[in-house]
Amino acid sequence: MARPSKLTDKQWDEIKSRMLKGEKAADLSREYGVSKTSISERLSKRVETMKAVSNQLVTAEQNLKALPVSEQVTVLNFVDDLKAISLNLASAGKFGAINANRLSGLANAQLNTVNEESLTTGEGMIALKLVGALQDLANEASKVPLGLLNANKEQVLKLNNPQHSDLQGMTDEELFAIASRGS
């Protein structure tokens, strides 16, 4: 287990903000009494990503301002549509995952009612068919969230580790953990 940090979360946020503005990790390490390595390991990749996103936003704003006003309005409306679609897809993924989990739980509960003795009766066979049907529904419900994870796999790799191509073999669950962590 890692040693607790000497700095508070607020201090780390201050360091991150100052690095984003161009201050060097070496200077900040002396000021805050932590090693340059600690700062670099904890923040350098995040700050690099934040700078890249900031530059993209500035470029996008400049490109938008270069358009005629009518086209700016069209672009902004389209952006709103894309945000709404993204939000709705995220909700669909969330609810699909919840449904898949609940259906798998129901299938598991139904399976627990089946024993070797009940398999010799029609009742046991019906219970097994119900288990299969519930699990099929659970698998179907998981397609949207898994599809969204797969669709975002490349983006997660780029945002969180732009210079590491060795992440290509990661599972969806590992990539989702990285995306959720956001660090």
C-alpha positions as CSV (number, residue, x, y, z in Angstrom):
1,M,0.0,0.0,0.0
2,A,1.3,3.4,-0.9
3,R,2.3,5.9,1.7
4,P,-0.2,8.7,2.3
5,S,0.6,12.0,0.6
6,K,2.1,14.9,2.6
7,L,-0.1,17.2,0.7
8,T,-3.9,17.7,0.8
9,D,-6.1,17.3,-2.2
10,K,-6.4,21.1,-2.4
11,Q,-2.6,21.4,-2.6
12,W,-2.4,18.9,-5.3
13,D,-5.1,20.8,-7.2
14,E,-3.1,24.0,-6.8
15,I,0.1,22.3,-8.1
16,K,-1.9,20.9,-11.1
17,S,-3.3,24.4,-11.9
18,R,0.1,26.0,-11.6
19,M,1.7,23.3,-13.9
20,L,-1.1,23.9,-16.4
21,K,-0.1,27.5,-16.4
22,G,3.5,26.6,-17.2
23,E,5.3,26.3,-13.8
24,K,7.9,23.6,-13.6
25,A,7.5,20.5,-11.4
26,A,11.0,21.0,-10.0
27,D,10.1,24.5,-8.7
28,L,6.9,23.4,-7.3
29,S,8.5,20.4,-5.6
30,R,10.9,22.7,-3.7
31,E,8.0,25.0,-2.7
32,Y,5.7,22.2,-1.5
33,G,8.4,20.0,0.0
34,V,7.7,16.9,-2.1
35,S,9.9,15.2,-4.7
36,K,9.8,16.2,-8.4
37,T,9.2,12.5,-9.1
38,S,6.0,12.5,-6.9
39,I,4.6,15.5,-8.8
40,S,5.6,14.1,-12.2
41,E,4.1,10.7,-11.5
42,R,0.9,12.1,-10.1
43,L,0.2,15.0,-12.4
44,S,2.4,15.2,-15.5
45,K,0.1,13.0,-17.7
46,R,-3.0,14.7,-16.5
47,V,-1.6,18.2,-17.1
48,E,-0.4,17.1,-20.5
49,T,-4.0,15.9,-21.3
50,M,-5.5,19.1,-19.9
51,K,-3.2,21.2,-22.0
52,A,-4.1,19.2,-25.2
53,V,-7.8,19.6,-24.5
54,S,-7.4,23.3,-23.8
55,N,-5.6,23.8,-27.0
56,Q,-8.3,21.9,-28.9
57,L,-11.0,24.1,-27.3
58,V,-9.1,27.3,-28.3
59,T,-8.7,26.0,-31.9
60,A,-12.3,25.0,-32.1
61,E,-13.4,28.5,-30.8
62,Q,-11.2,30.2,-33.3
63,N,-12.5,28.1,-36.1
64,L,-16.1,28.7,-35.0
65,K,-15.5,32.5,-34.9
66,A,-14.1,32.3,-38.5
67,L,-17.5,31.1,-39.8
68,P,-20.3,33.4,-40.8
69,V,-22.8,33.9,-38.0
70,S,-25.5,31.8,-39.6
71,E,-23.1,28.9,-39.8
72,Q,-22.0,29.5,-36.2
73,V,-25.6,29.1,-35.1
74,T,-25.9,25.9,-37.2
75,V,-22.7,24.4,-35.7
76,L,-23.8,25.3,-32.1
77,N,-27.2,23.7,-32.7
78,F,-25.5,20.6,-34.0
79,V,-23.2,20.5,-31.0
80,D,-26.3,20.7,-28.7
81,D,-27.8,17.7,-30.7
82,L,-24.6,15.7,-30.3
83,K,-24.5,16.4,-26.5
84,A,-28.2,15.3,-26.2
85,I,-27.4,12.1,-28.2
86,S,-24.4,11.4,-26.1
87,L,-26.3,12.0,-22.8
88,N,-29.1,9.7,-24.0
89,L,-26.7,7.0,-25.0
90,A,-25.0,7.2,-21.7
91,S,-28.3,6.8,-19.9
92,A,-29.2,3.9,-22.2
93,G,-25.9,2.3,-21.3
94,K,-26.4,2.9,-17.6
95,F,-29.9,1.5,-17.6
96,G,-28.9,-1.4,-19.8
97,A,-26.1,-2.3,-17.3
98,I,-28.5,-2.1,-14.4
99,N,-31.1,-4.2,-16.2
100,A,-28.4,-6.8,-17.2
101,N,-27.3,-7.0,-13.6
102,R,-30.8,-7.4,-12.3
103,L,-31.8,-10.0,-14.8
104,S,-28.6,-12.0,-14.1
105,G,-29.5,-11.8,-10.4
106,L,-33.0,-13.1,-11.1
107,A,-31.5,-15.9,-13.2
108,N,-29.2,-16.8,-10.4
109,A,-32.0,-16.8,-7.9
110,Q,-34.1,-19.0,-10.1
111,L,-31.1,-21.4,-10.6
112,N,-30.8,-21.7,-6.8
113,T,-34.3,-23.2,-6.7
114,V,-33.2,-26.1,-9.0
115,N,-31.7,-29.2,-7.4
116,E,-31.0,-32.6,-8.8
117,E,-34.2,-34.0,-7.5
118,S,-36.3,-31.3,-9.2
119,L,-34.6,-32.0,-12.5
120,T,-36.4,-35.3,-12.8
121,T,-39.7,-33.5,-12.8
122,G,-41.3,-31.1,-15.3
123,E,-41.1,-28.4,-12.7
124,G,-37.3,-28.5,-12.6
125,M,-37.0,-28.3,-16.4
126,I,-39.3,-25.3,-16.5
127,A,-37.2,-23.6,-13.9
128,L,-34.1,-24.2,-16.0
129,K,-35.8,-22.9,-19.1
130,L,-36.7,-19.8,-17.1
131,V,-33.0,-19.4,-16.0
132,G,-31.9,-19.6,-19.7
133,A,-34.5,-17.1,-20.8
134,L,-33.5,-14.6,-18.0
135,Q,-29.8,-15.0,-18.8
136,D,-30.5,-14.4,-22.5
137,L,-32.4,-11.2,-21.6
138,A,-29.5,-10.2,-19.3
139,N,-27.0,-10.8,-22.2
140,E,-29.2,-8.8,-24.6
141,A,-29.5,-5.9,-22.0
142,S,-25.7,-5.8,-21.7
143,K,-25.2,-5.2,-25.5
144,V,-25.7,-1.4,-25.3
145,P,-23.3,-0.7,-22.4
146,L,-20.7,-3.1,-23.9
147,G,-21.1,-1.5,-27.3
148,L,-20.6,2.0,-25.7
149,L,-17.5,0.7,-24.0
150,N,-16.1,-0.7,-27.2
151,A,-17.0,2.5,-29.1
152,N,-15.1,4.6,-26.5
153,K,-12.1,2.2,-26.2
154,E,-9.9,4.2,-28.5
155,Q,-10.9,7.6,-27.0
156,V,-10.1,6.3,-23.5
157,L,-6.7,5.2,-24.7
158,K,-5.9,8.5,-26.3
159,L,-7.1,10.6,-23.4
160,N,-5.5,8.7,-20.6
161,N,-2.3,7.4,-22.1
162,P,-1.7,9.1,-25.4
163,Q,1.9,7.7,-25.8
164,H,1.2,4.1,-24.7
165,S,0.1,1.7,-27.4
166,D,0.5,-1.3,-25.1
167,L,-3.0,-0.7,-23.8
168,Q,-4.5,-2.1,-27.0
169,G,-5.0,-5.5,-25.4
170,M,-6.8,-4.3,-22.3
171,T,-10.3,-5.6,-21.6
172,D,-13.3,-3.4,-21.6
173,E,-13.5,-3.6,-17.8
174,E,-9.9,-2.4,-17.5
175,L,-10.5,0.5,-19.9
176,F,-13.7,1.4,-18.1
177,A,-11.8,1.6,-14.8
178,I,-9.3,3.9,-16.4
179,A,-12.0,6.1,-17.8
180,S,-13.9,6.2,-14.6
181,R,-10.8,7.1,-12.6
182,G,-10.0,9.9,-14.9
183,S,-6.4,10.2,-13.8
